[in-house]
């Protein structure tokens, strides 16, 4: 029962972080537009582990750098939430991954638990 409550509480905290997050979590306006374009163009996609992934081998370095920066900020936010909730960082990242994959727009790429990229 305690594990269930902790998971629910973490999920609620994560939901709030994903919707009303500080700038450390959300990319700035220009970066958000770049991210949206990179996803729309099929360069980047959401992974089930809560991080962005490179979909195409020929993804430009600037887009790879953007993904690395956003993933670093996500990692920091997951760690903050995990510390507040007393749960492993991986559990927070996994919950975020599920939400981000589910929120991906039609046409965007997501990495499934099977390790294969697929277009939504």
HUMO-V794961 format. One record per backbone hydrogen bond with DSSP energy under -0.5 kcal/mol. NH is the residue of the N-H (numbers start at 1). CO is the residue of the C=O. Records with the same first field share a line. If there is no record, write none. Layout:
NH->CO ; CO
This chain:
5->1
6->2
7->3
8->4
9->5
10->6
11->7
12->8
13->9
14->10
15->11
16->12
17->13
18->14
19->15
20->16
25->22
26->22
32->28
33->29
34->30
35->31
36->32
37->33
38->34
39->35
40->36
41->37
42->39
43->38
44->38
45->53
46->109
47->51
48->111
50->47
53->45
55->43 ; 53
56->43
59->56
63->60
64->60
65->61
66->62
67->63
68->64
69->65
70->66
71->67
72->68
73->69
74->70
75->71
76->72
77->73
78->74
79->75
80->76
81->77
82->78
83->79
84->80
85->81
86->82
87->82
91->88
92->88
93->89
94->90
95->91
96->92
97->93
98->94
99->95
100->96
101->97
102->98
103->99
104->100 ; 101
108->105
109->44
110->118
111->46
112->110 ; 116
115->112
118->110
120->108
